[in-house]
Amino acid sequence: MADSYIQKIISERLGGRRFGKDMDLSVNDKISVSKSSAVARHPELTLIDFSSNEPDAMADCGVINEFAKQANIWENRVYSNSTDNEFALAAAKYMENTFGVENLNPDTDIAYNSGVYSAVFSVMQAFINPGDVAVVTSPASEYVLKAVELSGGEIYLLPLTESNVYLPDLDSIPEDIAERAKVLYINYPNNPTGVMGTEKVFRKIVRFAKKNKMIVVNDATYASVVYDGAKPVSFLGVNGAKDVGIEIHSLSGSFNMSGWAIGFTAGNTLIVKAVSSFAALSGLSKFKAEQLAAKYALEHTEITAQTVEKYSRRMDMLTAVLKKCGFKVKKPKASMFLFAKAPKGIKDGIKFKTSEDFCQWLLNEKLIAAVPYKDCGNGVRFSVTFAALGENEEKSVIESFAERLSGIKFEFE
């Protein structure tokens, strides 16, 4: 059947004539598609889902109540194309109290964002012209790569490997790429590895950015989810960072507000202004009642502390089970993710060429969902955001996980 004229005029940004046809699915999409069929094949089992990056809890009741209160105020009914002063002040105080960052002016250095996806998109649209280069640490989320692509930019992937402790090796970037690059995108604490950025690395990034005249964007989505006495670290806490960059914060993971899609962008005044200006032009506004509910959250960091306690408990249990199964893992310092090298196969049984093969086996045979990462040493990401109400349910999920893998002798390199 011939394509309709509508199919023929879809932009190449979305795939052009291929849109909706033979476009490749992302790894996450493949796992999502496989879940329903795997569940249908195993009616006797309950899906154990370690693949989600969204919290299993609702927003705190105080946040919800504040939203309801503010939504009932007549003055708050209108469009909100600017950052509320109270929200910006709360964000500045949050950065100071949580990360020790004291040099942020709430009037000029902070703006709300409509979630990290839209914030990254706005950054790339604000700074990348067709032909410009964005250096992106790899593995990278699909939305980051798409944001560069839609701006007409060229992506240079900077691999994060076990040999460099999953920190960026700036010396490996070719000189011609560094000269052409306008944006360096980093993500610390890192998804999927859970590695935290260090002050030493951040200082080197600042020097590199100044030398090559580029901006730095740190996606700090998981910055306040830290374990066992680790101190939250911000890129903006390093001397000179505000001269070259911004940090994107989200309330999704730290305050159980993923569906709200709200956070803030902080740092260099001009970068913040450029990014928020593009967001406003794109209609990415945030209802004032949402901003004031988010303000409430930022002022009640005990919400994060309770969430971190829960995730830490789950992480301890998950780490113990994986170690028993032969995985060489250790509890990360930050994030909701436990990263492990995928096995090469099962003794006297099936072999796995890739981490995706292993994850498909895990899902189809054991009804356990996890996310493969071929660009990070053939690894697998397990998330502790699985659905469970209370400690007893958490233990039940982990015990079921252990039972399904009991007796299996995985082979590793």
C-alpha positions, 0 to 999 in steps of 0.5 A: 500500500502506498504511503499517504502524503502525510507519511511523506511529509513527516520530518526527518527528526521523527524518522520521516517515511520510516516513522511508525514502521521499522524504527528500532526500539530502544532497549527499555522499550524492548523490555517493556514490550516483552513484559506483557507477553512474559506475564501471559506465559507465566500466570503462576508467577508475579512479575518482579520488576527491577527495571523501573526508574520511577519510585513506587511511593506516592508524593508525601501527603504534605506535598499533596495537601499543599498543592490542593490548598494552592490550587484553590487560591484564585490568584494562582489560576493563571499561566505561570511562565516565570519561576515563583520567587518562593520556589526559587528561594526554597531551591537555593536554600536546599542547595545550600543545606544539602550540598553546601552550595552558597553562591546561588542567587534565587532571582537569577541563578535558579529556574523551575523545569518541567522535569529532566527530559524537558530541561535537557531538551531546552539546553540543547535547543538553546546552545546547539546549532546544526553541526555543533558537537555535544559530548555526552557520557555513555551510556546515556539515556535515549532522551539526551541523545534525541535532544541533541539529534533534534537540535541538529547537533552531532553526538560524541559519546564519552565512554564510562568504563570500569577501568576509569571507575565510570568517571569521564576520561576527558583526555581521551576526547580528540582535540578537534572534537573538543574544539567544536563541542559546545556542550559537555553533558555528564550525569552524577550520581550516574545512571546506571552505575550509581557512581558519584562524581568527585570534587577532583573530577569536577575541578578537571571538568571545569578546567576542560570546559574553560579551556575549550569554551563549552558549557557543562550540564550535570544531570543531578537527578539522583544527587540526594539519594546517597547511602551509608553516610555518604555526603551528597555532592554537587558539581556546583560546589566546585570552585569555578563550576558556576562560571561554566555550567548548570545542574539539573535537579529533579524532585522525582526520585528524591521526593517521590514526585515523578508524575509531577515532572518538576525540578529546578535548573541552577547555576550560571546566570546566562545559561539558566536564562537561556534555557528557561527562555526556550522552555517558556517559548515551548510552553513548558510552564509550571502551574504556580500551585505545583511550584509551591507544592514543590517548595513544600517538598524542598523544605521537608528533606525528611521525605528524602531521608525516609525514602533513602532509608527504604532504598538502602534497606532494599539495596542491602537485601538485593546486593546479598542475593546477587552475591550469593548467585555469583555476581560481583557487586557492591552497594553503590554510594548513590542512586536507586540502581545496582549495577552488575556485570551480566553473566556469560551463561549458565553452567551446562546450559544456555549462553548469553552473548550480550546483557540483553540476551541475559535480561530477556532470559531473566524475564521470559524464564523467571519473570524478573525484569532488569535493564541491560547496558551494552555500552557500559561493560555488558552490564545489567541495572537492577532498581530498588524502586520495585513496588512493595508496601512496607518491609514485609512486602520488600522481604517477600519480593527479595525472597521470591527473587532469590528462590527463582534464581536458587540452584542456578550456577551462572558463569562469568568472565 
